[in-house]
Amino acid sequence: MNGVIFSETLRRGWRSALYWAIGIAVYAVYVLMIFGSDDATRAQMADLMATKLPGFMGAMFGIPDDVNFLMSNEGFLSFGYFTYISLLLSVWAVLAGLNITANDEESGVMNMLLAQPVPRWRVVAERLAAQLVLLAGILAGGVAGIMVATQLNPTVDIALGTAIAGNIGLWQVVGVVLAATTVLAALFKRRGTAAAVAGGFVAASFLLNTLGAAAGSSVGDALRNVSVFYHFDSADVLQNGLALGSVSVLVVAFLALSFGAVKLFERRDIGG
């Protein structure tokens, strides 16, 4: 029956997603309450980063070119929350992508599942869709944490719509990492190989984006376009909203990778 795999994936994953959501909510409150407590603290941080982590090193840590931008609510949220949560959730995406096919294939469960009258494309499509729903739930925890911090800390003024827009952009980026991991899991025979290559993809994407920004050249800009993280500029999203161009690139990338994962899995010799 259609939807069974989708609902079963949600049933198996909702508890883990809830823990992630709580953890991210706590992190958002912690960052905005402790480090963003007042203008003096932010000014000290901006001065420290400008003098101790200039140029190349600053880009590696996600520090914007205009360090004074950190003084604003949007700038501090972009640096203190979105930069590091995007990397953390990329780890989640790799683990979730392996759960779509690789883990069950290596344990032998996939053989039993495919012995049922279930098309292979549904296994990939429904599990991917369920993971996207779980990811949305995790990011809802981040939105809740940001809103709690705005109520507890009068110096933090982040509108609900702004927080939602930022997390929608993050949802798209992490979704692309999820789809890329699913492709790799269908491509490589061993789960460990797929995990290692997916981790390398995340690391390479992050480095291409940060090093390209630090280079400040046409070559650097060209390299950044290859990175999935380049298409989510949290500072710009928080200031100006979601950009149609970046949204389109990420949607197309997700759909193309998802289609590739389905086709690769349909041709795969399971357990052979």
BALOBA-1460 file (C-alpha; in Angstrom, 3 decimals):
// residues 272
<rec num="1" residu="m" x="0.000" y="0.000" z="0.000"/>
<rec num="2" residu="n" x="1.360" y="3.423" z="-0.950"/>
<rec num="3" residu="g" x="2.730" y="5.463" z="1.921"/>
<rec num="4" residu="v" x="3.595" y="2.522" z="4.179"/>
<rec num="5" residu="i" x="7.351" y="2.966" z="3.763"/>
<rec num="6" residu="f" x="6.981" y="6.718" z="4.324"/>
<rec num="7" residu="s" x="5.001" y="6.298" z="7.543"/>
<rec num="8" residu="e" x="7.273" y="3.529" z="8.810"/>
<rec num="9" residu="t" x="10.339" y="5.731" z="8.246"/>
<rec num="10" residu="l" x="8.681" y="8.509" z="10.235"/>
<rec num="11" residu="r" x="7.767" y="6.072" z="12.996"/>
<rec num="12" residu="r" x="11.341" y="4.818" z="13.258"/>
<rec num="13" residu="g" x="12.947" y="8.236" z="13.049"/>
<rec num="14" residu="w" x="10.728" y="10.668" z="14.966"/>
<rec num="15" residu="r" x="12.355" y="10.063" z="18.362"/>
<rec num="16" residu="s" x="15.877" y="10.700" z="17.083"/>
<rec num="17" residu="a" x="14.637" y="13.780" z="15.223"/>
<rec num="18" residu="l" x="13.055" y="15.061" z="18.435"/>
<rec num="19" residu="y" x="16.380" y="14.772" z="20.266"/>
<rec num="20" residu="w" x="18.119" y="16.662" z="17.464"/>
<rec num="21" residu="a" x="15.418" y="19.359" z="17.562"/>
<rec num="22" residu="i" x="15.796" y="19.804" z="21.318"/>
<rec num="23" residu="g" x="19.572" y="19.957" z="21.039"/>
<rec num="24" residu="i" x="19.475" y="22.571" z="18.292"/>
<rec num="25" residu="a" x="16.886" y="24.613" z="20.182"/>
<rec num="26" residu="v" x="19.115" y="24.604" z="23.263"/>
<rec num="27" residu="y" x="22.100" y="25.622" z="21.143"/>
<rec num="28" residu="a" x="20.168" y="28.532" z="19.612"/>
<rec num="29" residu="v" x="19.140" y="29.784" z="23.049"/>
<rec num="30" residu="y" x="22.675" y="29.333" z="24.379"/>
<rec num="31" residu="v" x="24.293" y="31.268" z="21.531"/>
<rec num="32" residu="l" x="21.836" y="34.150" z="21.592"/>
<rec num="33" residu="m" x="21.601" y="34.375" z="25.376"/>
<rec num="34" residu="i" x="25.253" y="33.970" z="26.361"/>
<rec num="35" residu="f" x="27.341" y="35.265" z="23.480"/>
<rec num="36" residu="g" x="24.791" y="37.710" z="22.162"/>
<rec num="37" residu="s" x="23.820" y="39.032" z="25.552"/>
<rec num="38" residu="d" x="24.703" y="42.673" z="24.942"/>
<rec num="39" residu="d" x="26.351" y="45.084" z="22.514"/>
<rec num="40" residu="a" x="29.567" y="45.221" z="24.553"/>
<rec num="41" residu="t" x="30.045" y="41.454" z="24.274"/>
<rec num="42" residu="r" x="29.451" y="41.548" z="20.530"/>
<rec num="43" residu="a" x="31.851" y="44.468" z="20.134"/>
<rec num="44" residu="q" x="34.558" y="42.535" z="21.968"/>
<rec num="45" residu="m" x="33.982" y="39.502" z="19.771"/>
<rec num="46" residu="a" x="34.083" y="41.593" z="16.594"/>
<rec num="47" residu="d" x="37.347" y="43.206" z="17.663"/>
<rec num="48" residu="l" x="38.865" y="39.860" z="18.599"/>
<rec num="49" residu="m" x="37.936" y="38.293" z="15.280"/>
<rec num="50" residu="a" x="39.181" y="41.276" z="13.292"/>
<rec num="51" residu="t" x="42.593" y="41.196" z="14.976"/>
<rec num="52" residu="k" x="43.152" y="37.505" z="15.674"/>
<rec num="53" residu="l" x="41.378" y="35.831" z="12.762"/>
<rec num="54" residu="p" x="41.780" y="38.108" z="9.760"/>
<rec num="55" residu="g" x="41.279" y="37.231" z="6.088"/>
<rec num="56" residu="f" x="41.857" y="33.560" z="5.286"/>
<rec num="57" residu="m" x="41.436" y="32.229" z="8.828"/>
<rec num="58" residu="g" x="38.326" y="34.302" z="9.380"/>
<rec num="59" residu="a" x="36.702" y="32.865" z="6.257"/>
<rec num="60" residu="m" x="37.485" y="29.356" z="7.505"/>
<rec num="61" residu="f" x="35.428" y="30.043" z="10.618"/>
<rec num="62" residu="g" x="32.581" y="31.676" z="8.715"/>
<rec num="63" residu="i" x="33.366" y="35.237" z="9.770"/>
<rec num="64" residu="p" x="31.908" y="37.772" z="7.288"/>
<rec num="65" residu="d" x="34.103" y="40.262" z="5.450"/>
<rec num="66" residu="d" x="32.445" y="43.090" z="7.361"/>
<rec num="67" residu="v" x="33.210" y="42.057" z="10.935"/>
<rec num="68" residu="n" x="31.054" y="44.898" z="12.231"/>
<rec num="69" residu="f" x="28.095" y="43.068" z="10.718"/>
<rec num="70" residu="l" x="28.405" y="40.749" z="13.723"/>
<rec num="71" residu="m" x="27.116" y="43.621" z="15.830"/>
<rec num="72" residu="s" x="23.671" y="43.265" z="14.267"/>
<rec num="73" residu="n" x="21.157" y="40.624" z="15.350"/>
<rec num="74" residu="e" x="21.090" y="39.086" z="11.876"/>
<rec num="75" residu="g" x="24.874" y="39.046" z="11.580"/>
<rec num="76" residu="f" x="25.366" y="37.411" z="14.951"/>
<rec num="77" residu="l" x="22.666" y="34.811" z="14.247"/>
<rec num="78" residu="s" x="24.215" y="34.056" z="10.864"/>
<rec num="79" residu="f" x="27.673" y="33.512" z="12.336"/>
<rec num="80" residu="g" x="26.844" y="32.024" z="15.713"/>
<rec num="81" residu="y" x="23.994" y="29.741" z="14.672"/>
<rec num="82" residu="f" x="23.633" y="29.032" z="10.963"/>
<rec num="83" residu="t" x="27.312" y="28.584" z="10.084"/>
<rec num="84" residu="y" x="27.834" y="25.778" z="12.575"/>
<rec num="85" residu="i" x="24.379" y="24.226" z="12.507"/>
<rec num="86" residu="s" x="24.723" y="23.766" z="8.725"/>
<rec num="87" residu="l" x="27.836" y="21.641" z="9.327"/>
<rec num="88" residu="l" x="26.275" y="19.752" z="12.224"/>
<rec num="89" residu="l" x="23.150" y="18.921" z="10.239"/>
<rec num="90" residu="s" x="25.286" y="17.825" z="7.307"/>
<rec num="91" residu="v" x="26.484" y="15.040" z="9.615"/>
<rec num="92" residu="w" x="22.833" y="14.202" z="10.283"/>
<rec num="93" residu="a" x="22.192" y="14.194" z="6.522"/>
<rec num="94" residu="v" x="24.987" y="11.698" z="5.881"/>
<rec num="95" residu="l" x="23.657" y="9.368" z="8.585"/>
<rec num="96" residu="a" x="20.079" y="9.745" z="7.333"/>
<rec num="97" residu="g" x="21.148" y="9.177" z="3.718"/>
<rec num="98" residu="l" x="22.801" y="5.889" z="4.689"/>
<rec num="99" residu="n" x="19.538" y="4.849" z="6.368"/>
<rec num="100" residu="i" x="17.646" y="5.092" z="3.088"/>
<rec num="101" residu="t" x="19.302" y="2.056" z="1.463"/>
<rec num="102" residu="a" x="22.842" y="1.278" z="2.624"/>
<rec num="103" residu="n" x="22.216" y="0.275" z="6.236"/>
<rec num="104" residu="d" x="19.374" y="-2.092" z="5.407"/>
<rec num="105" residu="e" x="21.281" y="-3.540" z="2.468"/>
<rec num="106" residu="e" x="24.351" y="-4.331" z="4.568"/>
<rec num="107" residu="s" x="22.254" y="-5.850" z="7.363"/>
<rec num="108" residu="g" x="20.225" y="-7.985" z="4.938"/>
<rec num="109" residu="v" x="16.912" y="-6.290" z="5.717"/>
<rec num="110" residu="m" x="16.699" y="-4.854" z="2.193"/>
<rec num="111" residu="n" x="16.475" y="-8.363" z="0.702"/>
<rec num="112" residu="m" x="13.397" y="-9.073" z="2.810"/>
<rec num="113" residu="l" x="11.830" y="-5.720" z="1.976"/>
<rec num="114" residu="l" x="12.311" y="-6.130" z="-1.764"/>
<rec num="115" residu="a" x="10.898" y="-9.661" z="-1.596"/>
<rec num="116" residu="q" x="7.570" y="-7.908" z="-1.060"/>
<rec num="117" residu="p" x="5.675" y="-6.378" z="-4.019"/>
<rec num="118" residu="v" x="7.346" y="-3.001" z="-3.476"/>
<rec num="119" residu="p" x="8.920" y="-1.086" z="-6.392"/>
<rec num="120" residu="r" x="12.472" y="-0.022" z="-5.682"/>
<rec num="121" residu="w" x="11.751" y="3.588" z="-6.600"/>
<rec num="122" residu="r" x="9.223" y="3.781" z="-3.776"/>
<rec num="123" residu="v" x="11.808" y="2.671" z="-1.222"/>
<rec num="124" residu="v" x="14.075" y="5.570" z="-2.154"/>
<rec num="125" residu="a" x="11.376" y="8.173" z="-2.822"/>
<rec num="126" residu="e" x="9.284" y="7.549" z="0.296"/>
<rec num="127" residu="r" x="12.266" y="7.302" z="2.619"/>
<rec num="128" residu="l" x="13.762" y="10.482" z="1.181"/>
<rec num="129" residu="a" x="10.447" y="12.294" z="1.621"/>
<rec num="130" residu="a" x="10.162" y="11.065" z="5.204"/>
<rec num="131" residu="q" x="13.691" y="12.226" z="6.018"/>
<rec num="132" residu="l" x="12.847" y="15.673" z="4.657"/>
<rec num="133" residu="v" x="9.837" y="15.825" z="6.976"/>
<rec num="134" residu="l" x="12.009" y="14.770" z="9.926"/>
<rec num="135" residu="l" x="14.556" y="17.425" z="8.958"/>
<rec num="136" residu="a" x="11.804" y="20.052" z="8.913"/>
<rec num="137" residu="g" x="10.885" y="18.976" z="12.432"/>
<rec num="138" residu="i" x="14.496" y="19.301" z="13.571"/>
<rec num="139" residu="l" x="14.757" y="22.798" z="12.127"/>
<rec num="140" residu="a" x="11.463" y="23.747" z="13.759"/>
<rec num="141" residu="g" x="13.348" y="23.212" z="17.009"/>
<rec num="142" residu="g" x="15.889" y="25.792" z="15.856"/>
<rec num="143" residu="v" x="13.142" y="28.294" z="15.090"/>
<rec num="144" residu="a" x="11.611" y="27.670" z="18.505"/>
<rec num="145" residu="g" x="14.987" y="28.191" z="20.187"/>
<rec num="146" residu="i" x="15.528" y="31.496" z="18.381"/>
<rec num="147" residu="m" x="12.075" y="32.706" z="19.386"/>
<rec num="148" residu="v" x="12.611" y="31.688" z="23.007"/>
<rec num="149" residu="a" x="15.875" y="33.641" z="23.043"/>
<rec num="150" residu="t" x="14.120" y="36.748" z="21.700"/>
<rec num="151" residu="q" x="11.687" y="36.559" z="24.609"/>
<rec num="152" residu="l" x="14.385" y="36.022" z="27.235"/>
<rec num="153" residu="n" x="16.957" y="38.463" z="25.874"/>
<rec num="154" residu="p" x="15.678" y="41.982" z="25.052"/>
<rec num="155" residu="t" x="18.811" y="42.771" z="22.997"/>
<rec num="156" residu="v" x="17.935" y="40.013" z="20.503"/>
<rec num="157" residu="d" x="15.337" y="41.148" z="17.990"/>
<rec num="158" residu="i" x="14.731" y="38.452" z="15.364"/>
<rec num="159" residu="a" x="11.360" y="38.322" z="13.625"/>
<rec num="160" residu="l" x="9.624" y="34.967" z="13.315"/>
<rec num="161" residu="g" x="9.511" y="35.277" z="9.530"/>
<rec num="162" residu="t" x="13.252" y="35.941" z="9.423"/>
<rec num="163" residu="a" x="14.017" y="32.865" z="11.527"/>
<rec num="164" residu="i" x="11.748" y="30.715" z="9.360"/>
<rec num="165" residu="a" x="13.308" y="31.988" z="6.119"/>
<rec num="166" residu="g" x="16.802" y="31.188" z="7.385"/>
<rec num="167" residu="n" x="15.815" y="27.683" z="8.380"/>
<rec num="168" residu="i" x="14.054" y="27.049" z="5.068"/>
<rec num="169" residu="g" x="17.296" y="27.882" z="3.297"/>
<rec num="170" residu="l" x="19.159" y="25.567" z="5.664"/>
<rec num="171" residu="w" x="16.555" y="22.825" z="5.024"/>
<rec num="172" residu="q" x="17.321" y="23.008" z="1.310"/>
<rec num="173" residu="v" x="21.101" y="22.804" z="1.754"/>
<rec num="174" residu="v" x="20.927" y="19.849" z="4.138"/>
<rec num="175" residu="g" x="18.400" y="18.213" z="1.805"/>
<rec num="176" residu="v" x="20.950" y="18.335" z="-1.017"/>
<rec num="177" residu="v" x="23.562" y="16.682" z="1.224"/>
<rec num="178" residu="l" x="20.958" y="14.034" z="2.101"/>
<rec num="179" residu="a" x="20.217" y="13.354" z="-1.573"/>
<rec num="180" residu="a" x="23.927" y="13.266" z="-2.456"/>
<rec num="181" residu="t" x="24.549" y="10.680" z="0.282"/>
<rec num="182" residu="t" x="21.651" y="8.598" z="-1.051"/>
<rec num="183" residu="v" x="23.263" y="8.611" z="-4.501"/>
<rec num="184" residu="l" x="26.596" y="7.512" z="-3.060"/>
<rec num="185" residu="a" x="24.932" y="4.769" z="-1.004"/>
<rec num="186" residu="a" x="23.350" y="3.398" z="-4.184"/>
<rec num="187" residu="l" x="26.602" y="3.743" z="-6.123"/>
<rec num="188" residu="f" x="29.093" y="2.103" z="-3.764"/>
<rec num="189" residu="k" x="28.811" y="-1.464" z="-2.555"/>
<rec num="190" residu="r" x="30.004" y="-0.875" z="0.980"/>
<rec num="191" residu="r" x="28.339" y="1.446" z="3.475"/>
<rec num="192" residu="g" x="31.674" y="2.596" z="4.887"/>
<rec num="193" residu="t" x="32.865" y="3.713" z="1.469"/>
<rec num="194" residu="a" x="29.662" y="5.650" z="0.846"/>
<rec num="195" residu="a" x="29.939" y="7.326" z="4.257"/>
<rec num="196" residu="a" x="33.571" y="8.290" z="3.679"/>
<rec num="197" residu="v" x="32.889" y="9.781" z="0.239"/>
<rec num="198" residu="a" x="29.818" y="11.627" z="1.538"/>
<rec num="199" residu="g" x="31.881" y="13.063" z="4.375"/>
<rec num="200" residu="g" x="34.498" y="14.113" z="1.848"/>
<rec num="201" residu="f" x="31.795" y="15.786" z="-0.227"/>
<rec num="202" residu="v" x="30.650" y="17.848" z="2.767"/>
<rec num="203" residu="a" x="34.219" y="18.795" z="3.717"/>
<rec num="204" residu="a" x="35.143" y="19.702" z="0.133"/>
<rec num="205" residu="s" x="31.987" y="21.799" z="-0.276"/>
<rec num="206" residu="f" x="32.706" y="23.709" z="2.913"/>
<rec num="207" residu="l" x="36.347" y="24.297" z="1.989"/>
<rec num="208" residu="l" x="35.525" y="25.378" z="-1.553"/>
<rec num="209" residu="n" x="33.090" y="27.935" z="-0.197"/>
<rec num="210" residu="t" x="35.328" y="29.322" z="2.538"/>
<rec num="211" residu="l" x="38.612" y="29.220" z="0.630"/>
<rec num="212" residu="g" x="36.966" y="30.665" z="-2.455"/>
<rec num="213" residu="a" x="35.639" y="33.538" z="-0.377"/>
<rec num="214" residu="a" x="39.065" y="34.112" z="1.157"/>
<rec num="215" residu="a" x="40.759" y="34.104" z="-2.258"/>
<rec num="216" residu="g" x="38.623" y="36.974" z="-3.491"/>
<rec num="217" residu="s" x="39.304" y="36.207" z="-7.164"/>
<rec num="218" residu="s" x="37.338" y="35.100" z="-10.213"/>
<rec num="219" residu="v" x="38.767" y="31.599" z="-9.823"/>
<rec num="220" residu="g" x="37.702" y="31.530" z="-6.190"/>
<rec num="221" residu="d" x="34.207" y="32.671" z="-7.112"/>
<rec num="222" residu="a" x="33.970" y="29.947" z="-9.758"/>
<rec num="223" residu="l" x="35.012" y="27.294" z="-7.236"/>
<rec num="224" residu="r" x="32.475" y="28.551" z="-4.717"/>
<rec num="225" residu="n" x="29.650" y="28.007" z="-7.199"/>
<rec num="226" residu="v" x="30.364" y="24.270" z="-7.048"/>
<rec num="227" residu="s" x="29.838" y="24.230" z="-3.286"/>
<rec num="228" residu="v" x="26.373" y="23.511" z="-1.943"/>
<rec num="229" residu="f" x="27.050" y="25.858" z="0.994"/>
<rec num="230" residu="y" x="27.666" y="28.784" z="-1.355"/>
<rec num="231" residu="h" x="23.995" y="28.730" z="-2.331"/>
<rec num="232" residu="f" x="22.912" y="29.381" z="1.244"/>
<rec num="233" residu="d" x="24.131" y="32.775" z="2.364"/>
<rec num="234" residu="s" x="22.470" y="32.940" z="5.762"/>
<rec num="235" residu="a" x="23.452" y="36.573" z="6.298"/>
<rec num="236" residu="d" x="21.801" y="37.620" z="3.044"/>
<rec num="237" residu="v" x="18.710" y="35.479" z="3.734"/>
<rec num="238" residu="l" x="18.280" y="36.995" z="7.188"/>
<rec num="239" residu="q" x="18.589" y="40.507" z="5.775"/>
<rec num="240" residu="n" x="16.777" y="40.206" z="2.431"/>
<rec num="241" residu="g" x="14.866" y="36.933" z="2.469"/>
<rec num="242" residu="l" x="15.302" y="33.869" z="0.280"/>
<rec num="243" residu="a" x="16.861" y="34.505" z="-3.135"/>
<rec num="244" residu="l" x="15.029" y="32.900" z="-6.052"/>
<rec num="245" residu="g" x="18.268" y="32.013" z="-7.812"/>
<rec num="246" residu="s" x="19.736" y="30.097" z="-4.875"/>
<rec num="247" residu="v" x="16.418" y="28.411" z="-4.115"/>
<rec num="248" residu="s" x="16.148" y="27.264" z="-7.736"/>
<rec num="249" residu="v" x="19.695" y="25.878" z="-7.813"/>
<rec num="250" residu="l" x="19.179" y="23.878" z="-4.623"/>
<rec num="251" residu="v" x="15.777" y="22.532" z="-5.710"/>
<rec num="252" residu="v" x="17.139" y="21.429" z="-9.088"/>
<rec num="253" residu="a" x="20.178" y="19.838" z="-7.426"/>
<rec num="254" residu="f" x="17.977" y="17.928" z="-4.984"/>
<rec num="255" residu="l" x="15.626" y="16.670" z="-7.693"/>
<rec num="256" residu="a" x="18.491" y="15.637" z="-9.981"/>
<rec num="257" residu="l" x="20.297" y="13.779" z="-7.190"/>
<rec num="258" residu="s" x="17.086" y="12.100" z="-6.040"/>
<rec num="259" residu="f" x="16.343" y="10.948" z="-9.587"/>
<rec num="260" residu="g" x="19.902" y="9.634" z="-9.885"/>
<rec num="261" residu="a" x="19.579" y="7.756" z="-6.591"/>
<rec num="262" residu="v" x="16.375" y="6.071" z="-7.774"/>
<rec num="263" residu="k" x="17.896" y="5.009" z="-11.092"/>
<rec num="264" residu="l" x="21.084" y="3.691" z="-9.490"/>
<rec num="265" residu="f" x="19.156" y="1.737" z="-6.876"/>
<rec num="266" residu="e" x="16.841" y="0.220" z="-9.485"/>
<rec num="267" residu="r" x="19.875" y="-1.171" z="-11.331"/>
<rec num="268" residu="r" x="21.730" y="-2.285" z="-8.223"/>
<rec num="269" residu="d" x="22.455" y="-5.953" z="-7.552"/>
<rec num="270" residu="i" x="21.288" y="-6.118" z="-3.957"/>
<rec num="271" residu="g" x="23.438" y="-8.430" z="-1.899"/>
<rec num="272" residu="g" x="25.193" y="-9.706" z="-5.005"/>
